[in-house]
Amino acid sequence: MRRCLFVGVVCAAVVSLAMTAPAFRQSDLEPVDGQRLLDKLVEITDRVVTPDVTNQSVIIHQREINAYLQFQAVTELPTGITDAEISLLDGGVLSVRATVDLSLLRDAQPQETPDFLRYLSGRVPVTVDGEVRGQNGVAHVDVELVTIAGLSVPVSVLTDLVRRYSTGEQYPDGIDFAEPLNLPYGMSELRVEHERVVVVH
């Protein structure tokens, strides 16, 4: 779950997430790329129990995150979310894309279905553009644009979806990315740069 939280923080949406339309999907990714991300998370975690090692950085590349989402995290993504992919740009800017099966999302929690989902169905592309800043062990996510099936929707729609579909034992009230998020794995700083994330422990 903490692996998903890390990727969720980086992806800005969610947690859980993350998101892409098939047309944007990288075809040259391999499982070994995703395994590199897992190995780096182990490295970061190991430093938690090594208090004399501080202010050291680990670089996680965009292709490693996307490979993890494509291969290792397939079973961990929420029901109905597939083809997750992220683009990392300078200055903390990122774009997250996914194919979302709105019918499956609605059927998974019919009593929690937002009103707008009642009028949409099937597999549609979803994009989320925004910024992520992580300092002093806390991440701030600023979502600037959300589109569903090519239509711009209020950011509050995404906030509500993430909260509803991220509920669980660890987060009984779901995740509200509009609020500051504690960085996992004892991270003190997280910087999004061109095609990479710099993690400072």
N, C-alpha and C positions, 0 to 999 in steps of 0.2 A: 504494500500500500504506500509506503514512503517513496518507492521508486515512482509510482504514479503521481504522487504529490509533487516530487521534484520536476517531473516532466510537465505537470499541470502548471506549476509556477512559471516554468520557462515558456510554456505555450500560451499562458495568459488566459486561457479559457478553461480553462477548465480543465483544469484538473483533469481534469480528467480527460484531461483531455486534450485535447487536441484536435485537428480537422483538415481535410482536403478533397478536392474534386479529382477524379481519376485523370483528367487531362493534364494535371500539373505533376503527376506522380513520377518520381525518379525511378527509372527502370534498371539502374546499374547498382542498386543497393544489394548487399549480401548480409546474411545472418551474422557474419564475423564482425561487421561494422557495429551492429547492435550490441554484440558481446563486449566490444571495447567500451561502450558506455557503461555497461554493468560492471566491468573491471574497474573503471574509474570511480564509480560510486563506492565500490568496496575500498578503494584506496582512500577516498574521502572519509568514509566511515572509520577506517583504521586510525585516522588521525585524531578522532574524537578521544581515543584511549591513549593518545601520545601527547600529553599536555605541553611538552617542551618543544613541540613542532608547531609554529604559528606563522601566520602571514605567508603561507605558501599557496601557490595557485595550481589549479588543474584546468586544462583547456579541453572542453567538450565540443566536438565539431558538429555542424548541422547534419551531415550525413549519418553520424552516429545516432543522433536523436531520431532521425527519420527511419533508420534501419530498425532501431528498437521498437518504434511505433508499428512498423510494418511486420516484424517477425515476433520478437519476444513479448510484446505487450498486447498482442491480438486478443488474448483471452481476458485481459484486464480492462479493456475499454468498455464503457457502458454499452448495454444492448442497443443495437441500431446504429452505432457509430463505426464506420470503417474508413479505410484509405486515408488515415491521418498523416498529415505532412505539415512541416513548419519551415518558414523562410526567416532567417535571421539577418538583420541589417544593422548598420552602425547606429550609435546613439540610443541603444535599448529598444529599437523598433523591430517589430516582428509581425509576421502574417501567418495565421493558422488556418488551414483548410481541411475540410472533411466531406465525405458523403454521409448524410444522415438519413436513416429510414424513419421518417416521422410516424409512420404507422406502427412500427415496432416500439418506438419510444412511448407512443400513446397507449399501446396495449400493455406495456410493462407496468405502468402505474395509472390506470384509467381514472382513478379518483383524483389524481393530482394533475390531470391534463390542463395546461393553460388554454384559455379560450381560443387563441389564434390557431392552436394546433388542431382544433376541431374542424377547421376548414381546409387543412392541408393534409396530404398523404403521399406515400411513396418515397422513393429515394431522391434526395435533392442535395445539391452542393451548398455547403455553409462556409462562409469565410469570416474570420475575426481579425481585425487589424488593431494594433495598439502598441503600448510601450510597457516594459518591465524594468523596474529599478530595485536593486537589492543592496541594502547597506545595514550595518549593525545588526545582522541576523534577521532582518525583516524585509519582505518584498512588497512592493506597491505595484499594482497592475492598473493601468489606465487603458481601457478599451475605447477606441475612437470610432470604429465602424464595424457593424455586423450586417451581413447579408444572408438571406435564406432564399434559395432558388433565384438568385439575382436581384432580389428586392431588399432594399435597406429597411432594417427594423430597429426599433429603439434598443439601446444597450440594456435597458431594464428587462427586456425579453430574455436576453442571454443570461443575465444575472439570475433571473427566476429559474430558467432551465437548469443551470449549473447547480443551484441550491437544491432544487427538487430531486435531481437525478444523481447527486453525490451523497445523499443521506446514507448512513450506515452506522455500524457499531462505533467506529472511530469518530465520525462526524454525524451525530444524531440529528442535528439541525441543518446538515448540508454545509457546503463551502460557499461563503460569500466573498468573491474575489474583489468586491468593491471595498472590503476592509483589508487592512494590512495582514499579510500571511507570514507566519514564522518560517524561515528557511529551514529545510530539513538537513540532516546529516551534520549538524554543527557548523554550517556555513556562516561566514560573517559577511560576505559580499558576493554579489552575482552581477556580472556585467555582460550585457548582450552586445556583441560586436558583429562585424560582417562574417556570416557563415560560421560563427562560433560563440560559445558562452564561456566566460572566464569565471571560475569559481575560486574564491579566496577563503581559506579556512582559518 
